[in-house]
Amino acid sequence: MDKLKHINWSEVVRRAIYETIVREEARLRRRDPERIRRAALKSEELSRRVEGWSSVEAIRRWREAR
């Protein structure tokens, strides 16, 4: 680095860090479509209606019991 004083080393490091962050964020944003589909199906399966039960009434009972 001493021999190459004309290079702005802090800018080189800053750019390398920025590019690494951009690459990693892009990698994390990629989604597996099949995994998303399975999760959506599981979510629908778990959110079935239960006859004779009201979530509003249950919440009200719990809040009033405090």
PQR file with spaces between the fields and no chain letter, atoms N, CA, C, O and H, PARSE charges and radii, in Angstrom:
ATOM       1  N    MET     1       0.828   -1.192    0.000 -0.4000 1.5000
ATOM       2  CA   MET     1       0.000    0.000    0.000 -0.0000 2.0000
ATOM       3  C    MET     1       0.872    1.255    0.000  0.5500 1.7000
ATOM       4  O    MET     1       0.504    2.277   -0.578 -0.5500 1.4000
ATOM       5  N    ASP     2       2.029    1.166    0.654 -0.4000 1.5000
ATOM       6  CA   ASP     2       2.920    2.325    0.671 -0.0000 2.0000
ATOM       7  C    ASP     2       3.410    2.677   -0.724  0.5500 1.7000
ATOM       8  O    ASP     2       3.628    3.849   -1.033 -0.5500 1.4000
ATOM       9  H    ASP     2       2.328    0.335    1.123  0.4000 1.0000
ATOM      10  N    LYS     3       3.583    1.662   -1.569 -0.4000 1.5000
ATOM      11  CA   LYS     3       4.074    1.907   -2.928 -0.0000 2.0000
ATOM      12  C    LYS     3       2.978    2.450   -3.843  0.5500 1.7000
ATOM      13  O    LYS     3       3.271    3.021   -4.893 -0.5500 1.4000
ATOM      14  H    LYS     3       3.406    0.710   -1.318  0.4000 1.0000
ATOM      15  N    LEU     4       1.733    2.275   -3.453 -0.4000 1.5000
ATOM      16  CA   LEU     4       0.605    2.701   -4.284 -0.0000 2.0000
ATOM      17  C    LEU     4      -0.173    3.807   -3.589  0.5500 1.7000
ATOM      18  O    LEU     4      -1.375    3.676   -3.362 -0.5500 1.4000
ATOM      19  H    LEU     4       1.494    1.810   -2.600  0.4000 1.0000
ATOM      20  N    LYS     5       0.494    4.873   -3.257 -0.4000 1.5000
ATOM      21  CA   LYS     5      -0.117    5.969   -2.502 -0.0000 2.0000
ATOM      22  C    LYS     5      -1.200    6.708   -3.291  0.5500 1.7000
ATOM      23  O    LYS     5      -2.026    7.407   -2.705 -0.5500 1.4000
ATOM      24  H    LYS     5       1.471    4.979   -3.442  0.4000 1.0000
ATOM      25  N    HIS     6      -1.197    6.555   -4.616 -0.4000 1.5000
ATOM      26  CA   HIS     6      -2.195    7.245   -5.438 -0.0000 2.0000
ATOM      27  C    HIS     6      -3.587    6.597   -5.316  0.5500 1.7000
ATOM      28  O    HIS     6      -4.578    7.167   -5.774 -0.5500 1.4000
ATOM      29  H    HIS     6      -0.526    5.987   -5.092  0.4000 1.0000
ATOM      30  N    ILE     7      -3.658    5.420   -4.706 -0.4000 1.5000
ATOM      31  CA   ILE     7      -4.939    4.735   -4.547 -0.0000 2.0000
ATOM      32  C    ILE     7      -5.577    5.151   -3.228  0.5500 1.7000
ATOM      33  O    ILE     7      -4.922    5.166   -2.185 -0.5500 1.4000
ATOM      34  H    ILE     7      -2.854    4.957   -4.334  0.4000 1.0000
ATOM      35  N    ASN     8      -6.845    5.484   -3.285 -0.4000 1.5000
ATOM      36  CA   ASN     8      -7.604    5.850   -2.100 -0.0000 2.0000
ATOM      37  C    ASN     8      -8.088    4.549   -1.445  0.5500 1.7000
ATOM      38  O    ASN     8      -9.161    4.042   -1.771 -0.5500 1.4000
ATOM      39  H    ASN     8      -7.377    5.472   -4.132  0.4000 1.0000
ATOM      40  N    TRP     9      -7.286    4.020   -0.524 -0.4000 1.5000
ATOM      41  CA   TRP     9      -7.546    2.711    0.066 -0.0000 2.0000
ATOM      42  C    TRP     9      -8.839    2.676    0.883  0.5500 1.7000
ATOM      43  O    TRP     9      -9.536    1.662    0.905 -0.5500 1.4000
ATOM      44  H    TRP     9      -6.414    4.432   -0.259  0.4000 1.0000
ATOM      45  N    SER    10      -9.151    3.769    1.545 -0.4000 1.5000
ATOM      46  CA   SER    10     -10.395    3.768    2.317 -0.0000 2.0000
ATOM      47  C    SER    10     -11.603    3.629    1.385  0.5500 1.7000
ATOM      48  O    SER    10     -12.595    2.994    1.743 -0.5500 1.4000
ATOM      49  H    SER    10      -8.584    4.593    1.528  0.4000 1.0000
ATOM      50  N    GLU    11     -11.517    4.224    0.190 -0.4000 1.5000
ATOM      51  CA   GLU    11     -12.594    4.098   -0.784 -0.0000 2.0000
ATOM      52  C    GLU    11     -12.658    2.669   -1.327  0.5500 1.7000
ATOM      53  O    GLU    11     -13.749    2.148   -1.557 -0.5500 1.4000
ATOM      54  H    GLU    11     -10.711    4.740   -0.101  0.4000 1.0000
ATOM      55  N    VAL    12     -11.522    2.040   -1.532 -0.4000 1.5000
ATOM      56  CA   VAL    12     -11.489    0.648   -2.004 -0.0000 2.0000
ATOM      57  C    VAL    12     -12.163   -0.262   -0.983  0.5500 1.7000
ATOM      58  O    VAL    12     -12.978   -1.111   -1.344 -0.5500 1.4000
ATOM      59  H    VAL    12     -10.635    2.463   -1.345  0.4000 1.0000
ATOM      60  N    VAL    13     -11.821   -0.085    0.291 -0.4000 1.5000
ATOM      61  CA   VAL    13     -12.413   -0.901    1.347 -0.0000 2.0000
ATOM      62  C    VAL    13     -13.901   -0.614    1.463  0.5500 1.7000
ATOM      63  O    VAL    13     -14.701   -1.541    1.582 -0.5500 1.4000
ATOM      64  H    VAL    13     -11.159    0.604    0.584  0.4000 1.0000
ATOM      65  N    ARG    14     -14.282    0.652    1.430 -0.4000 1.5000
ATOM      66  CA   ARG    14     -15.693    1.038    1.527 -0.0000 2.0000
ATOM      67  C    ARG    14     -16.497    0.408    0.392  0.5500 1.7000
ATOM      68  O    ARG    14     -17.589   -0.109    0.627 -0.5500 1.4000
ATOM      69  H    ARG    14     -13.632    1.406    1.333  0.4000 1.0000
ATOM      70  N    ARG    15     -15.975    0.442   -0.824 -0.4000 1.5000
ATOM      71  CA   ARG    15     -16.658   -0.132   -1.987 -0.0000 2.0000
ATOM      72  C    ARG    15     -16.782   -1.654   -1.843  0.5500 1.7000
ATOM      73  O    ARG    15     -17.824   -2.225   -2.166 -0.5500 1.4000
ATOM      74  H    ARG    15     -15.088    0.862   -1.015  0.4000 1.0000
ATOM      75  N    ALA    16     -15.727   -2.304   -1.361 -0.4000 1.5000
ATOM      76  CA   ALA    16     -15.764   -3.757   -1.182 -0.0000 2.0000
ATOM      77  C    ALA    16     -16.814   -4.147   -0.150  0.5500 1.7000
ATOM      78  O    ALA    16     -17.547   -5.116   -0.346 -0.5500 1.4000
ATOM      79  H    ALA    16     -14.881   -1.840   -1.099  0.4000 1.0000
ATOM      80  N    ILE    17     -16.891   -3.405    0.935 -0.4000 1.5000
ATOM      81  CA   ILE    17     -17.893   -3.680    1.960 -0.0000 2.0000
ATOM      82  C    ILE    17     -19.292   -3.475    1.394  0.5500 1.7000
ATOM      83  O    ILE    17     -20.177   -4.302    1.610 -0.5500 1.4000
ATOM      84  H    ILE    17     -16.295   -2.617    1.094  0.4000 1.0000
ATOM      85  N    TYR    18     -19.493   -2.386    0.678 -0.4000 1.5000
ATOM      86  CA   TYR    18     -20.793   -2.092    0.087 -0.0000 2.0000
ATOM      87  C    TYR    18     -21.221   -3.211   -0.878  0.5500 1.7000
ATOM      88  O    TYR    18     -22.362   -3.672   -0.827 -0.5500 1.4000
ATOM      89  H    TYR    18     -18.774   -1.714    0.503  0.4000 1.0000
ATOM      90  N    GLU    19     -20.313   -3.638   -1.745 -0.4000 1.5000
ATOM      91  CA   GLU    19     -20.627   -4.685   -2.717 -0.0000 2.0000
ATOM      92  C    GLU    19     -20.952   -6.003   -2.023  0.5500 1.7000
ATOM      93  O    GLU    19     -21.833   -6.738   -2.469 -0.5500 1.4000
ATOM      94  H    GLU    19     -19.387   -3.263   -1.786  0.4000 1.0000
ATOM      95  N    THR    20     -20.254   -6.305   -0.944 -0.4000 1.5000
ATOM      96  CA   THR    20     -20.525   -7.515   -0.181 -0.0000 2.0000
ATOM      97  C    THR    20     -21.919   -7.448    0.436  0.5500 1.7000
ATOM      98  O    THR    20     -22.662   -8.429    0.407 -0.5500 1.4000
ATOM      99  H    THR    20     -19.538   -5.708   -0.582  0.4000 1.0000
ATOM     100  N    ILE    21     -22.265   -6.307    0.986 -0.4000 1.5000
ATOM     101  CA   ILE    21     -23.597   -6.136    1.591 -0.0000 2.0000
ATOM     102  C    ILE    21     -24.682   -6.287    0.528  0.5500 1.7000
ATOM     103  O    ILE    21     -25.681   -6.970    0.755 -0.5500 1.4000
ATOM     104  H    ILE    21     -21.661   -5.510    1.009  0.4000 1.0000
ATOM     105  N    VAL    22     -24.497   -5.665   -0.614 -0.4000 1.5000
ATOM     106  CA   VAL    22     -25.486   -5.750   -1.700 -0.0000 2.0000
ATOM     107  C    VAL    22     -25.660   -7.204   -2.136  0.5500 1.7000
ATOM     108  O    VAL    22     -26.788   -7.662   -2.318 -0.5500 1.4000
ATOM     109  H    VAL    22     -23.686   -5.110   -0.799  0.4000 1.0000
ATOM     110  N    ARG    23     -24.554   -7.932   -2.306 -0.4000 1.5000
ATOM     111  CA   ARG    23     -24.622   -9.339   -2.705 -0.0000 2.0000
ATOM     112  C    ARG    23     -25.355  -10.183   -1.669  0.5500 1.7000
ATOM     113  O    ARG    23     -26.209  -10.997   -2.022 -0.5500 1.4000
ATOM     114  H    ARG    23     -23.638   -7.559   -2.159  0.4000 1.0000
ATOM     115  N    GLU    24     -25.030   -9.996   -0.406 -0.4000 1.5000
ATOM     116  CA   GLU    24     -25.651  -10.783    0.656 -0.0000 2.0000
ATOM     117  C    GLU    24     -27.137  -10.457    0.790  0.5500 1.7000
ATOM     118  O    GLU    24     -27.946  -11.362    0.995 -0.5500 1.4000
ATOM     119  H    GLU    24     -24.336   -9.335   -0.119  0.4000 1.0000
ATOM     120  N    GLU    25     -27.508   -9.188    0.680 -0.4000 1.5000
ATOM     121  CA   GLU    25     -28.927   -8.828    0.759 -0.0000 2.0000
ATOM     122  C    GLU    25     -29.702   -9.443   -0.399  0.5500 1.7000
ATOM     123  O    GLU    25     -30.829   -9.902   -0.215 -0.5500 1.4000
ATOM     124  H    GLU    25     -26.850   -8.453    0.514  0.4000 1.0000
ATOM     125  N    ALA    26     -29.110   -9.454   -1.587 -0.4000 1.5000
ATOM     126  CA   ALA    26     -29.763  -10.071   -2.750 -0.0000 2.0000
ATOM     127  C    ALA    26     -29.928  -11.569   -2.516  0.5500 1.7000
ATOM     128  O    ALA    26     -30.963  -12.139   -2.864 -0.5500 1.4000
ATOM     129  H    ALA    26     -28.194   -9.081   -1.736  0.4000 1.0000
ATOM     130  N    ARG    27     -28.931  -12.203   -1.938 -0.4000 1.5000
ATOM     131  CA   ARG    27     -28.999  -13.638   -1.658 -0.0000 2.0000
ATOM     132  C    ARG    27     -30.108  -13.928   -0.645  0.5500 1.7000
ATOM     133  O    ARG    27     -30.837  -14.910   -0.789 -0.5500 1.4000
ATOM     134  H    ARG    27     -28.091  -11.740   -1.656  0.4000 1.0000
ATOM     135  N    LEU    28     -30.235  -13.089    0.364 -0.4000 1.5000
ATOM     136  CA   LEU    28     -31.253  -13.296    1.388 -0.0000 2.0000
ATOM     137  C    LEU    28     -32.659  -13.030    0.862  0.5500 1.7000
ATOM     138  O    LEU    28     -33.623  -13.604    1.367 -0.5500 1.4000
ATOM     139  H    LEU    28     -29.642  -12.291    0.480  0.4000 1.0000
ATOM     140  N    ARG    29     -32.790  -12.168   -0.145 -0.4000 1.5000
ATOM     141  CA   ARG    29     -34.106  -11.855   -0.709 -0.0000 2.0000
ATOM     142  C    ARG    29     -34.639  -12.973   -1.594  0.5500 1.7000
ATOM     143  O    ARG    29     -35.848  -13.107   -1.780 -0.5500 1.4000
ATOM     144  H    ARG    29     -32.006  -11.702   -0.556  0.4000 1.0000
ATOM     145  N    ARG    30     -33.727  -13.776   -2.137 -0.4000 1.5000
ATOM     146  CA   ARG    30     -34.187  -14.868   -2.997 -0.0000 2.0000
ATOM     147  C    ARG    30     -35.004  -15.839   -2.179  0.5500 1.7000
ATOM     148  O    ARG    30     -34.615  -16.218   -1.074 -0.5500 1.4000
ATOM     149  H    ARG    30     -32.744  -13.668   -1.985  0.4000 1.0000
ATOM     150  N    ARG    31     -36.120  -16.235   -2.714 -0.4000 1.5000
ATOM     151  CA   ARG    31     -37.012  -17.135   -2.001 -0.0000 2.0000
ATOM     152  C    ARG    31     -37.164  -18.440   -2.787  0.5500 1.7000
ATOM     153  O    ARG    31     -37.083  -18.467   -4.015 -0.5500 1.4000
ATOM     154  H    ARG    31     -36.437  -15.928   -3.612  0.4000 1.0000
ATOM     155  N    ASP    32     -37.381  -19.482   -2.056 -0.4000 1.5000
ATOM     156  CA   ASP    32     -37.661  -20.777   -2.656 -0.0000 2.0000
ATOM     157  C    ASP    32     -39.172  -20.860   -2.871  0.5500 1.7000
ATOM     158  O    ASP    32     -39.917  -20.995   -1.900 -0.5500 1.4000
ATOM     159  H    ASP    32     -37.447  -19.460   -1.058  0.4000 1.0000
ATOM     160  N    PRO    33     -39.644  -20.784   -4.122 -0.5600 1.5000
ATOM     161  CA   PRO    33     -41.089  -20.754   -4.379  0.2800 2.0000
ATOM     162  C    PRO    33     -41.821  -21.979   -3.811  0.5500 1.7000
ATOM     163  O    PRO    33     -42.941  -21.852   -3.316 -0.5500 1.4000
ATOM     164  N    GLU    34     -41.206  -23.140   -3.877 -0.4000 1.5000
ATOM     165  CA   GLU    34     -41.847  -24.351   -3.358 -0.0000 2.0000
ATOM     166  C    GLU    34     -41.991  -24.273   -1.839  0.5500 1.7000
ATOM     167  O    GLU    34     -43.010  -24.692   -1.290 -0.5500 1.4000
ATOM     168  H    GLU    34     -40.296  -23.243   -4.279  0.4000 1.0000
ATOM     169  N    ARG    35     -40.996  -23.748   -1.173 -0.4000 1.5000
ATOM     170  CA   ARG    35     -41.052  -23.607    0.286 -0.0000 2.0000
ATOM     171  C    ARG    35     -42.155  -22.613    0.676  0.5500 1.7000
ATOM     172  O    ARG    35     -42.871  -22.833    1.652 -0.5500 1.4000
ATOM     173  H    ARG    35     -40.168  -23.407   -1.620  0.4000 1.0000
ATOM     174  N    ILE    36     -42.288  -21.532   -0.082 -0.4000 1.5000
ATOM     175  CA   ILE    36     -43.334  -20.544    0.185 -0.0000 2.0000
ATOM     176  C    ILE    36     -44.716  -21.175   -0.020  0.5500 1.7000
ATOM     177  O    ILE    36     -45.629  -20.934    0.770 -0.5500 1.4000
ATOM     178  H    ILE    36     -41.705  -21.354   -0.875  0.4000 1.0000
ATOM     179  N    ARG    37     -44.871  -21.974   -1.066 -0.4000 1.5000
ATOM     180  CA   ARG    37     -46.156  -22.633   -1.342 -0.0000 2.0000
ATOM     181  C    ARG    37     -46.524  -23.590   -0.209  0.5500 1.7000
ATOM     182  O    ARG    37     -47.668  -23.611    0.245 -0.5500 1.4000
ATOM     183  H    ARG    37     -44.129  -22.170   -1.708  0.4000 1.0000
ATOM     184  N    ARG    38     -45.548  -24.382    0.246 -0.4000 1.5000
ATOM     185  CA   ARG    38     -45.814  -25.324    1.345 -0.0000 2.0000
ATOM     186  C    ARG    38     -46.196  -24.576    2.622  0.5500 1.7000
ATOM     187  O    ARG    38     -47.094  -25.001    3.349 -0.5500 1.4000
ATOM     188  H    ARG    38     -44.619  -24.365   -0.123  0.4000 1.0000
ATOM     189  N    ALA    39     -45.518  -23.467    2.891 -0.4000 1.5000
ATOM     190  CA   ALA    39     -45.828  -22.678    4.090 -0.0000 2.0000
ATOM     191  C    ALA    39     -47.236  -22.097    4.006  0.5500 1.7000
ATOM     192  O    ALA    39     -47.960  -22.074    5.002 -0.5500 1.4000
ATOM     193  H    ALA    39     -44.789  -23.121    2.300  0.4000 1.0000
ATOM     194  N    ALA    40     -47.622  -21.630    2.826 -0.4000 1.5000
ATOM     195  CA   ALA    40     -48.968  -21.073    2.660 -0.0000 2.0000
ATOM     196  C    ALA    40     -50.027  -22.147    2.864  0.5500 1.7000
ATOM     197  O    ALA    40     -51.051  -21.891    3.498 -0.5500 1.4000
ATOM     198  H    ALA    40     -47.034  -21.649    2.018  0.4000 1.0000
ATOM     199  N    LEU    41     -49.796  -23.341    2.337 -0.4000 1.5000
ATOM     200  CA   LEU    41     -50.741  -24.440    2.519 -0.0000 2.0000
ATOM     201  C    LEU    41     -50.849  -24.836    3.989  0.5500 1.7000
ATOM     202  O    LEU    41     -51.945  -25.091    4.489 -0.5500 1.4000
ATOM     203  H    LEU    41     -48.965  -23.549    1.822  0.4000 1.0000
ATOM     204  N    LYS    42     -49.721  -24.888    4.675 -0.4000 1.5000
ATOM     205  CA   LYS    42     -49.720  -25.231    6.101 -0.0000 2.0000
ATOM     206  C    LYS    42     -50.458  -24.165    6.902  0.5500 1.7000
ATOM     207  O    LYS    42     -51.208  -24.484    7.825 -0.5500 1.4000
ATOM     208  H    LYS    42     -48.831  -24.682    4.269  0.4000 1.0000
ATOM     209  N    SER    43     -50.246  -22.906    6.551 -0.4000 1.5000
ATOM     210  CA   SER    43     -50.921  -21.811    7.234 -0.0000 2.0000
ATOM     211  C    SER    43     -52.439  -21.912    7.055  0.5500 1.7000
ATOM     212  O    SER    43     -53.192  -21.719    8.010 -0.5500 1.4000
ATOM     213  H    SER    43     -49.637  -22.647    5.801  0.4000 1.0000
ATOM     214  N    GLU    44     -52.882  -22.211    5.852 -0.4000 1.5000
ATOM     215  CA   GLU    44     -54.314  -22.370    5.595 -0.0000 2.0000
ATOM     216  C    GLU    44     -54.873  -23.548    6.384  0.5500 1.7000
ATOM     217  O    GLU    44     -55.985  -23.481    6.908 -0.5500 1.4000
ATOM     218  H    GLU    44     -52.271  -22.368    5.076  0.4000 1.0000
ATOM     219  N    GLU    45     -54.104  -24.614    6.464 -0.4000 1.5000
ATOM     220  CA   GLU    45     -54.535  -25.798    7.205 -0.0000 2.0000
ATOM     221  C    GLU    45     -54.706  -25.477    8.694  0.5500 1.7000
ATOM     222  O    GLU    45     -55.651  -25.946    9.329 -0.5500 1.4000
ATOM     223  H    GLU    45     -53.201  -24.668    6.038  0.4000 1.0000
ATOM     224  N    LEU    46     -53.799  -24.687    9.238 -0.4000 1.5000
ATOM     225  CA   LEU    46     -53.836  -24.362   10.656 -0.0000 2.0000
ATOM     226  C    LEU    46     -54.892  -23.321   11.013  0.5500 1.7000
ATOM     227  O    LEU    46     -55.291  -23.219   12.173 -0.5500 1.4000
ATOM     228  H    LEU    46     -53.031  -24.306    8.723  0.4000 1.0000
ATOM     229  N    SER    47     -55.347  -22.550   10.034 -0.4000 1.5000
ATOM     230  CA   SER    47     -56.296  -21.463   10.332 -0.0000 2.0000
ATOM     231  C    SER    47     -57.737  -21.852   10.014  0.5500 1.7000
ATOM     232  O    SER    47     -58.497  -21.050    9.471 -0.5500 1.4000
ATOM     233  H    SER    47     -55.023  -22.632    9.091  0.4000 1.0000
ATOM     234  N    ARG    48     -58.103  -23.068   10.349 -0.4000 1.5000
ATOM     235  CA   ARG    48     -59.471  -23.518   10.088 -0.0000 2.0000
ATOM     236  C    ARG    48     -60.436  -22.908   11.106  0.5500 1.7000
ATOM     237  O    ARG    48     -60.028  -22.499   12.193 -0.5500 1.4000
ATOM     238  H    ARG    48     -57.485  -23.719   10.791  0.4000 1.0000
ATOM     239  N    ARG    49     -61.690  -22.855   10.749 -0.4000 1.5000
ATOM     240  CA   ARG    49     -62.722  -22.336   11.655 -0.0000 2.0000
ATOM     241  C    ARG    49     -63.150  -23.449   12.604  0.5500 1.7000
ATOM     242  O    ARG    49     -63.245  -24.615   12.222 -0.5500 1.4000
ATOM     243  H    ARG    49     -62.021  -23.188    9.866  0.4000 1.0000
ATOM     244  N    VAL    50     -63.401  -23.062   13.832 -0.4000 1.5000
ATOM     245  CA   VAL    50     -63.899  -24.007   14.828 -0.0000 2.0000
ATOM     246  C    VAL    50     -65.321  -23.568   15.177  0.5500 1.7000
ATOM     247  O    VAL    50     -65.537  -22.461   15.671 -0.5500 1.4000
ATOM     248  H    VAL    50     -63.323  -22.115   14.142  0.4000 1.0000
ATOM     249  N    GLU    51     -66.270  -24.436   14.919 -0.4000 1.5000
ATOM     250  CA   GLU    51     -67.669  -24.120   15.168 -0.0000 2.0000
ATOM     251  C    GLU    51     -67.907  -23.936   16.665  0.5500 1.7000
ATOM     252  O    GLU    51     -67.400  -24.706   17.481 -0.5500 1.4000
ATOM     253  H    GLU    51     -66.094  -25.335   14.518  0.4000 1.0000
ATOM     254  N    GLY    52     -68.680  -22.914   17.017 -0.4000 1.5000
ATOM     255  CA   GLY    52     -69.052  -22.695   18.400 -0.0000 2.0000
ATOM     256  C    GLY    52     -68.001  -21.975   19.234  0.5500 1.7000
ATOM     257  O    GLY    52     -68.162  -21.856   20.449 -0.5500 1.4000
ATOM     258  H    GLY    52     -69.092  -22.289   16.354  0.4000 1.0000
ATOM     259  N    TRP    53     -66.932  -21.495   18.613 -0.4000 1.5000
ATOM     260  CA   TRP    53     -65.882  -20.793   19.355 -0.0000 2.0000
ATOM     261  C    TRP    53     -65.651  -19.434   18.732  0.5500 1.7000
ATOM     262  O    TRP    53     -65.520  -19.320   17.513 -0.5500 1.4000
ATOM     263  H    TRP    53     -66.802  -21.592   17.626  0.4000 1.0000
ATOM     264  N    SER    54     -65.599  -18.412   19.548 -0.4000 1.5000
ATOM     265  CA   SER    54     -65.393  -17.048   19.060 -0.0000 2.0000
ATOM     266  C    SER    54     -64.113  -16.492   19.673  0.5500 1.7000
ATOM     267  O    SER    54     -63.990  -16.395   20.894 -0.5500 1.4000
ATOM     268  H    SER    54     -65.705  -18.504   20.538  0.4000 1.0000
ATOM     269  N    SER    55     -63.181  -16.135   18.835 -0.4000 1.5000
ATOM     270  CA   SER    55     -61.925  -15.579   19.335 -0.0000 2.0000
ATOM     271  C    SER    55     -62.158  -14.253   20.048  0.5500 1.7000
ATOM     272  O    SER    55     -61.463  -13.939   21.014 -0.5500 1.4000
ATOM     273  H    SER    55     -63.281  -16.214   17.843  0.4000 1.0000
ATOM     274  N    VAL    56     -63.120  -13.483   19.586 -0.4000 1.5000
ATOM     275  CA   VAL    56     -63.434  -12.190   20.204 -0.0000 2.0000
ATOM     276  C    VAL    56     -63.898  -12.405   21.641  0.5500 1.7000
ATOM     277  O    VAL    56     -63.462  -11.706   22.556 -0.5500 1.4000
ATOM     278  H    VAL    56     -63.685  -13.739   18.801  0.4000 1.0000
ATOM     279  N    GLU    57     -64.783  -13.376   21.826 -0.4000 1.5000
ATOM     280  CA   GLU    57     -65.283  -13.656   23.173 -0.0000 2.0000
ATOM     281  C    GLU    57     -64.176  -14.197   24.075  0.5500 1.7000
ATOM     282  O    GLU    57     -64.105  -13.835   25.250 -0.5500 1.4000
ATOM     283  H    GLU    57     -65.137  -13.943   21.082  0.4000 1.0000
ATOM     284  N    ALA    58     -63.324  -15.045   23.547 -0.4000 1.5000
ATOM     285  CA   ALA    58     -62.232  -15.611   24.340 -0.0000 2.0000
ATOM     286  C    ALA    58     -61.265  -14.519   24.791  0.5500 1.7000
ATOM     287  O    ALA    58     -60.826  -14.510   25.941 -0.5500 1.4000
ATOM     288  H    ALA    58     -63.382  -15.339   22.593  0.4000 1.0000
ATOM     289  N    ILE    59     -60.939  -13.614   23.899 -0.4000 1.5000
ATOM     290  CA   ILE    59     -60.039  -12.501   24.249 -0.0000 2.0000
ATOM     291  C    ILE    59     -60.688  -11.619   25.307  0.5500 1.7000
ATOM     292  O    ILE    59     -60.037  -11.202   26.265 -0.5500 1.4000
ATOM     293  H    ILE    59     -61.295  -13.621   22.964  0.4000 1.0000
ATOM     294  N    ARG    60     -61.970  -11.338   25.127 -0.4000 1.5000
ATOM     295  CA   ARG    60     -62.681  -10.502   26.102 -0.0000 2.0000
ATOM     296  C    ARG    60     -62.662  -11.162   27.477  0.5500 1.7000
ATOM     297  O    ARG    60     -62.413  -10.486   28.475 -0.5500 1.4000
ATOM     298  H    ARG    60     -62.499  -11.677   24.349  0.4000 1.0000
ATOM     299  N    ARG    61     -62.920  -12.482   27.553 -0.4000 1.5000
ATOM     300  CA   ARG    61     -62.885  -13.193   28.834 -0.0000 2.0000
ATOM     301  C    ARG    61     -61.512  -13.105   29.489  0.5500 1.7000
ATOM     302  O    ARG    61     -61.416  -12.863   30.693 -0.5500 1.4000
ATOM     303  H    ARG    61     -63.122  -13.031   26.742  0.4000 1.0000
ATOM     304  N    TRP    62     -60.470  -13.297   28.726 -0.4000 1.5000
ATOM     305  CA   TRP    62     -59.108  -13.243   29.268 -0.0000 2.0000
ATOM     306  C    TRP    62     -58.772  -11.844   29.761  0.5500 1.7000
ATOM     307  O    TRP    62     -58.147  -11.686   30.810 -0.5500 1.4000
ATOM     308  H    TRP    62     -60.548  -13.493   27.749  0.4000 1.0000
ATOM     309  N    ARG    63     -59.176  -10.845   29.018 -0.4000 1.5000
ATOM     310  CA   ARG    63     -58.890   -9.464   29.438 -0.0000 2.0000
ATOM     311  C    ARG    63     -59.654   -9.100   30.700  0.5500 1.7000
ATOM     312  O    ARG    63     -59.112   -8.430   31.578 -0.5500 1.4000
ATOM     313  H    ARG    63     -59.683  -10.973   28.166  0.4000 1.0000
ATOM     314  N    GLU    64     -60.892   -9.528   30.802 -0.4000 1.5000
ATOM     315  CA   GLU    64     -61.696   -9.224   31.981 -0.0000 2.0000
ATOM     316  C    GLU    64     -61.237   -9.999   33.201  0.5500 1.7000
ATOM     317  O    GLU    64     -61.457   -9.563   34.331 -0.5500 1.4000
ATOM     318  H    GLU    64     -61.333  -10.073   30.088  0.4000 1.0000
ATOM     319  N    ALA    65     -60.601  -11.146   32.988 -0.4000 1.5000
ATOM     320  CA   ALA    65     -60.117  -11.972   34.097 -0.0000 2.0000
ATOM     321  C    ALA    65     -58.880  -11.381   34.751  0.5500 1.7000
ATOM     322  O    ALA    65     -58.524  -11.789   35.857 -0.5500 1.4000
ATOM     323  H    ALA    65     -60.423  -11.500   32.071  0.4000 1.0000
ATOM     324  N    ARG    66     -58.218  -10.440   34.107 -0.4000 1.5000
ATOM     325  CA   ARG    66     -56.998   -9.843   34.668 -0.0000 2.0000
ATOM     326  C    ARG    66     -57.279   -9.022   35.864  0.5500 1.7000
ATOM     327  O    ARG    66     -56.359   -8.452   36.451 -0.5500 1.4000
ATOM     328  H    ARG    66     -58.507  -10.109   33.209  0.4000 1.0000
